[in-house]
Each structure stands twice: as C-alpha cells, then as structure tokens.
Amino acid sequence: MTLILTEFNDGVGTLTMNDPAKRNALSRALTADAAAALASFKEQGVRAVIIRAARGTKVWSAGYDITELGDVEIDALGSSDGIRTLARGVEAFPAPVIALLEGGVFGAACELAMVSDLIVATPNVSFTITPAKLGLVYNVSGLIALTRRLPIGIVKEMAFTAQPVSAERAHALGIINHIVAADEIERFTFDLAARIAALAPLAIATMKEELRILADVVALSPRTVEEMQRLRRRVWASADYREGITAFRERRSPVFRGE
C-alpha cells in the first residue's frame, strides 16, 4: 500500500496520509514517505502544501506507532525519530503548510498539526496528548511546538489529563485558524492554499523563515538540556514504561506505580 498519496495542481501540493488500518499512525515508513513527498514538492516549486487524511475520516492520525517501540528502554522519541524529521521538514518547507484536520488528532500527531503554518478543521476535530496513558513522555521538541501555539497551562492540562481539547475550544485558544463544515472544508482549504500560491513566493518564504527563527528564540542553557535528558532517561528505564507497553499489547488498562 502507498502510505502517502500526493497531488500537485496550480502550485498547491496535497499530501494525504493513507494508512487507514493503523489510523494513520506516524510509523517510520509513513513519516519517511511524507518527508520524501515534501522534498519532491520543494523540487517542483510548490507554493502551498495541504496535509490531510482521507475525506471523512474519524481519526486524522493516531500519533506515534506504539507497535514500533518494541522493548526499547532508551529515549526512542529523540531528535532523529521519524516524527521529528517530518516536523522539521514541515517547519523548513519554503512555503506555507496547511493542516486540513478531520476527526481525532492524537499524541505525536498533535505536534505535526502544531508545526503546520495554518490549521483548518471540521467541528468534530479534537486534540489529545496521550503519552501518560502509556507511561511515556512527550518529546521536548513536541512540547516546544505545543507551547508556541498554546498557553502553558493548557499544555499542562492536556499532558497531565490525556483529555481531548475540542475544535471549539482550540479555535478560541488560537490553535485553529478556521472551523469549517465537513462538506465545505475541502473547497475552503484549497481556496485558501490557492490564494497563498498566487502571491509572491519569495516574500512568503522569507516571512515564514523569519517567523520560525523568532519562534525558536528560547533561552536554554546546556545544563537545562542535560537535566531534561536525565529526566527523560529515567522515564524510559522505568517499570511504569514497561507496564504501559505491556498493557497496550494486552489490550488492558495499565497499573502504574510510579517506579
């Protein structure tokens, strides 16, 4: 199966995630194909990109493909994992990237949506940060992506409770640019992309990069980074992490002991 479908019309490139059996989980294969599609779009001179799932889907993406974690006891969600590579590709793409969202956006898929330049969503969209259900910890780059678009208190609520944020609330918080009915969202999003594609591409690319640089201005000392890595290693080596993965495989609720 082709995990990523692409189209290119009138300066607009569309990247469609196409793994319904896994609810578009961000596996190594899917993220690699998506990153390759973005590279191809760049070569073609695409002036706006739309990232979407199949029309009418109930889950935009289930997030990280937990089945790929195996028995790893190191930080598998580091700077070189497929999700982070794809997110960097979206951030660095020299044209605006629009996330067309339908259905649930879970876990690491929230990062992919948040690093997109614009978000257009149907009313049934929700964002859910799920690592705490599995004894995992969200990667630092993903947390930065969330805090760029959200107040820190909302990020804490999402991370600590694993409860969804509705489209209506997300729009009020400024995460979503537009909420559009399901039967109109495709036309609306393509019209938005077409308007962008008709404008000066060099000027837009420059403003996107300037905004990315400004958003990256975060004062972190080497000691701070080392401490965050120490904390992450403790989680990945914990009994809770092993319990979370075991429970996921056995389709039961995990019992966490804080060990």
PETAPE-V140032 format. One record per residue. N is the residue number from 0. RES is the residue in one letter. SS is DSSP state (H for helix, E for strand, C for the rest). Layout:
# PETAPE-V140032
[[N RES SS] [N RES SS]]
This chain:
# PETAPE-V140032
[[0 M C] [1 T C] [2 L C] [3 I E] [4 L E] [5 T E] [6 E E] [7 F E] [8 N E] [9 D C] [10 G C] [11 V E] [12 G E] [13 T E] [14 L E] [15 T E] [16 M E] [17 N C] [18 D C] [19 P H] [20 A H] [21 K H] [22 R C] [23 N C] [24 A C] [25 L E] [26 S C] [27 R H] [28 A H] [29 L H] [30 T H] [31 A H] [32 D H] [33 A H] [34 A H] [35 A H] [36 A H] [37 L H] [38 A H] [39 S H] [40 F H] [41 K H] [42 E H] [43 Q H] [44 G C] [45 V C] [46 R C] [47 A E] [48 V E] [49 I E] [50 I E] [51 R E] [52 A E] [53 A C] [54 R C] [55 G C] [56 T C] [57 K C] [58 V E] [59 W E] [60 S E] [61 A C] [62 G C] [63 Y E] [64 D C] [65 I H] [66 T H] [67 E H] [68 L C] [69 G C] [70 D C] [71 V C] [72 E C] [73 I C] [74 D C] [75 A C] [76 L C] [77 G C] [78 S C] [79 S C] [80 D C] [81 G H] [82 I H] [83 R H] [84 T H] [85 L H] [86 A H] [87 R H] [88 G H] [89 V H] [90 E H] [91 A H] [92 F C] [93 P C] [94 A C] [95 P E] [96 V E] [97 I E] [98 A E] [99 L E] [100 L E] [101 E C] [102 G C] [103 G E] [104 V E] [105 F E] [106 G C] [107 A H] [108 A H] [109 C H] [110 E H] [111 L H] [112 A H] [113 M H] [114 V H] [115 S C] [116 D C] [117 L E] [118 I E] [119 V E] [120 A E] [121 T C] [122 P C] [123 N C] [124 V C] [125 S E] [126 F E] [127 T E] [128 I C] [129 T C] [130 P H] [131 A H] [132 K H] [133 L C] [134 G C] [135 L C] [136 V C] [137 Y C] [138 N C] [139 V H] [140 S H] [141 G H] [142 L H] [143 I H] [144 A H] [145 L H] [146 T H] [147 R H] [148 R H] [149 L C] [150 P C] [151 I H] [152 G H] [153 I H] [154 V H] [155 K H] [156 E H] [157 M H] [158 A H] [159 F H] [160 T H] [161 A C] [162 Q C] [163 P C] [164 V E] [165 S E] [166 A H] [167 E H] [168 R H] [169 A H] [170 H H] [171 A H] [172 L C] [173 G C] [174 I C] [175 I C] [176 N C] [177 H E] [178 I E] [179 V C] [180 A C] [181 A C] [182 D C] [183 E C] [184 I H] [185 E H] [186 R H] [187 F H] [188 T H] [189 F H] [190 D H] [191 L H] [192 A H] [193 A H] [194 R H] [195 I H] [196 A H] [197 A C] [198 L C] [199 A C] [200 P H] [201 L H] [202 A H] [203 I H] [204 A H] [205 T H] [206 M H] [207 K H] [208 E H] [209 E H] [210 L H] [211 R H] [212 I H] [213 L H] [214 A H] [215 D C] [216 V C] [217 V C] [218 A C] [219 L C] [220 S C] [221 P H] [222 R H] [223 T H] [224 V H] [225 E H] [226 E H] [227 M H] [228 Q H] [229 R H] [230 L H] [231 R H] [232 R H] [233 R H] [234 V H] [235 W H] [236 A C] [237 S C] [238 A H] [239 D H] [240 Y H] [241 R H] [242 E H] [243 G H] [244 I H] [245 T H] [246 A H] [247 F H] [248 R H] [249 E H] [250 R C] [251 R C] [252 S C] [253 P C] [254 V C] [255 F C] [256 R C] [257 G C] [258 E C]]
